[in-house]
Amino acid sequence: MTDNNPRGVDCSYLGDKLKGSYNIHTHPPDTTQYSFSTDADIPAAFSDGTAIMEAVDYKYRYQLCRAALRLNNGKLYAKQCRKNETLL
């Protein structure tokens, strides 16, 4: 999906269709922070249920992977989305 909005893409109209999704997007050279934006990318990923978010700018490629959590006999376990990735 494209939006051509320099401030970002509004995905709110998709409702719960992003739950569990793998999303990839670009950060243009004039707006990149060489990371996920704390005011848009990260809050959006948690509010819409994205499982994996990936972003690319002219210098880096980065990925946020939400941990799959489960409760077993009162203990909380985190399971990796992919091998060798840092989980939040």
BELMODA-V157179 format. One record per residue. N is the residue number from 0. SS is DSSP state (~ for helix, > for strand, _ for the rest). PSI is psi in whole degrees, -180 to 180 (none if undefined). D_CENTER is the distance of its C-alpha to the mean C-alpha in Angstrom with 2 decimals. Layout:
{{N | SS | PSI | D_CENTER} {N | SS | PSI | D_CENTER}}
This chain:
{{0 | _ | 143 | 15.48} {1 | _ | 156 | 16.64} {2 | _ | -26 | 17.60} {3 | _ | 24 | 19.59} {4 | _ | 120 | 18.83} {5 | _ | -16 | 18.65} {6 | _ | -7 | 16.81} {7 | _ | 180 | 13.78} {8 | _ | 129 | 13.28} {9 | _ | 111 | 14.16} {10 | _ | 9 | 12.76} {11 | ~ | -29 | 14.62} {12 | ~ | -13 | 17.40} {13 | ~ | -12 | 15.51} {14 | ~ | -130 | 15.87} {15 | ~ | 12 | 14.67} {16 | ~ | -15 | 14.24} {17 | ~ | -6 | 10.41} {18 | _ | 124 | 10.96} {19 | _ | 8 | 10.30} {20 | _ | 164 | 8.96} {21 | > | 113 | 7.65} {22 | > | 137 | 6.48} {23 | > | 140 | 7.91} {24 | > | 168 | 9.41} {25 | > | 155 | 12.06} {26 | _ | 113 | 13.19} {27 | _ | 151 | 16.96} {28 | _ | -35 | 19.36} {29 | _ | -8 | 20.75} {30 | _ | -2 | 17.60} {31 | _ | 147 | 15.48} {32 | _ | 10 | 15.08} {33 | _ | 32 | 14.42} {34 | _ | 176 | 11.20} {35 | _ | 145 | 8.18} {36 | _ | 135 | 10.21} {37 | _ | -14 | 11.07} {38 | _ | -12 | 12.57} {39 | _ | -61 | 10.05} {40 | ~ | -55 | 6.40} {41 | ~ | -48 | 6.21} {42 | ~ | -38 | 8.75} {43 | ~ | -42 | 7.49} {44 | ~ | -40 | 4.54} {45 | ~ | -34 | 7.63} {46 | ~ | -32 | 10.17} {47 | ~ | -4 | 9.43} {48 | _ | 16 | 8.82} {49 | _ | 135 | 5.83} {50 | _ | -45 | 6.83} {51 | > | 128 | 5.08} {52 | > | 132 | 2.79} {53 | > | 142 | 6.00} {54 | > | 151 | 8.13} {55 | > | 133 | 11.89} {56 | _ | -172 | 14.71} {57 | _ | -12 | 18.39} {58 | _ | -34 | 18.42} {59 | _ | 162 | 15.28} {60 | > | 128 | 12.46} {61 | > | 158 | 9.66} {62 | > | 137 | 7.05} {63 | > | 126 | 5.15} {64 | > | 118 | 6.85} {65 | _ | 135 | 7.86} {66 | _ | 142 | 11.63} {67 | > | 115 | 13.90} {68 | > | 145 | 16.61} {69 | > | 152 | 20.16} {70 | > | 128 | 23.40} {71 | > | 114 | 26.51} {72 | _ | 42 | 29.86} {73 | _ | -2 | 28.41} {74 | > | 140 | 26.19} {75 | > | 126 | 22.41} {76 | > | 141 | 20.94} {77 | > | 134 | 17.48} {78 | > | 134 | 16.94} {79 | _ | 144 | 14.80} {80 | _ | -41 | 12.45} {81 | _ | 159 | 14.12} {82 | _ | 145 | 17.06} {83 | _ | 33 | 17.12} {84 | _ | 149 | 13.54} {85 | _ | 133 | 12.98} {86 | > | 152 | 11.61} {87 | _ | none | 10.85}}
